[in-house]
Amino acid sequence: MDCKAENPLFEPVKFDFHVKFYEQYDPKAYTKILNEELKKYLSPWAYNDYVEIQFGGTLYKSRVIAFIEALYYVDFITLFNMYNMAIGGGPKDEIMADNSRAILTSYKEHSITTIQPPVCP
């Protein structure tokens, strides 16, 4: 039986959503922080030597939303969508790796729009 080694296939996942931060947190600074947290969430093995790469797998929209809303500086999010950038197509409620050698990973930059508080006259 022949054994053939192949490189993994990386499938970047992109999030697109609106976020409202709590008033005491600067939207510009915390948008960058949130983007980095999402990268760590999707690709923890890139930030921690003790985390193993997960091949295959499924990413659920509801779990990502729960992760974001649990962050201490996030008040709420709306209009959340996620995309598998390797495969294309529209937004998904769940993203499954295309095959067993695929690794779901973070897209380089997520599309995060901040919701500004209304300006009082």
C-alpha positions in Angstrom: 0.0 0.0 0.0 1.4 3.4 -1.0 1.3 6.3 1.3 1.0 9.7 -0.2 1.5 12.9 1.8 -0.5 16.0 0.7 -0.5 19.6 2.0 -3.6 20.7 3.9 -6.1 22.9 2.1 -6.8 26.1 4.0 -10.4 27.4 3.8 -10.6 31.0 5.1 -13.8 32.0 6.8 -14.9 35.7 6.7 -17.4 37.3 9.1 -19.4 40.4 8.1 -21.5 42.1 10.8 -22.4 45.3 12.7 -21.3 45.7 16.3 -22.2 48.1 19.1 -19.5 48.4 21.8 -20.2 49.6 25.3 -19.8 53.3 25.5 -16.5 53.4 27.4 -14.7 51.4 24.7 -13.2 53.3 21.7 -14.8 51.8 18.5 -11.7 52.3 16.3 -9.4 50.6 18.8 -11.8 47.8 19.8 -12.7 47.0 16.2 -9.0 46.0 15.7 -9.1 44.1 19.0 -12.2 42.3 17.9 -10.8 41.4 14.5 -7.7 39.8 16.3 -10.0 37.9 18.7 -11.9 36.4 15.7 -8.6 35.4 14.1 -7.6 33.6 17.3 -11.0 32.0 17.6 -10.8 30.6 14.1 -7.1 29.8 14.1 -6.1 29.1 17.7 -3.2 26.9 16.6 -1.5 30.0 15.0 -1.4 31.8 18.4 -0.8 28.9 20.8 1.8 26.2 20.4 -0.2 23.8 22.6 -3.3 23.8 20.4 -3.5 21.2 17.6 -4.7 22.0 14.1 -8.2 20.7 13.5 -8.7 19.1 10.1 -12.3 19.0 8.7 -14.9 20.2 11.1 -17.9 22.5 11.1 -18.3 26.1 12.2 -21.7 27.1 13.5 -23.0 30.7 13.2 -24.8 30.5 16.5 -21.5 29.6 18.3 -19.6 32.5 16.7 -22.3 34.9 17.7 -22.3 33.6 21.3 -18.5 34.0 21.4 -18.6 37.6 20.1 -21.5 38.7 22.4 -19.6 37.2 25.4 -16.7 39.6 25.0 -16.7 42.2 27.8 -16.6 45.2 25.4 -19.4 44.1 23.0 -22.9 45.3 23.8 -24.6 43.5 20.8 -24.1 42.5 17.2 -26.5 42.5 14.2 -26.6 41.5 10.6 -24.1 38.7 11.1 -23.1 36.7 8.1 -20.2 34.2 7.5 -18.7 33.1 4.3 -16.3 30.3 3.2 -14.0 32.4 1.0 -12.4 29.3 -0.6 -15.7 27.9 -1.9 -17.6 31.2 -2.5 -21.3 31.6 -2.5 -23.6 33.4 -0.2 -23.7 33.6 3.6 -24.0 30.3 5.6 -25.4 29.3 8.9 -22.8 26.6 9.1 -19.6 26.1 7.3 -18.2 22.6 6.8 -14.7 22.0 5.7 -14.8 20.7 2.1 -12.9 17.5 2.8 -10.8 15.8 5.5 -7.6 17.6 4.7 -9.2 21.0 4.8 -8.6 23.4 7.7 -11.1 26.1 8.4 -9.1 29.3 9.2 -9.5 33.0 9.5 -9.8 35.4 6.7 -7.2 38.1 6.9 -9.6 40.9 7.7 -13.3 40.6 8.8 -15.8 43.1 7.8 -16.8 44.8 11.1 -19.0 47.9 11.0 -19.5 49.8 14.2 -22.8 51.1 15.3 -22.4 54.6 16.6 -24.6 55.9 19.4 -27.1 58.5 18.3 -26.0 62.1 18.6 -28.2 64.2 20.9 -28.8 67.8 19.9 
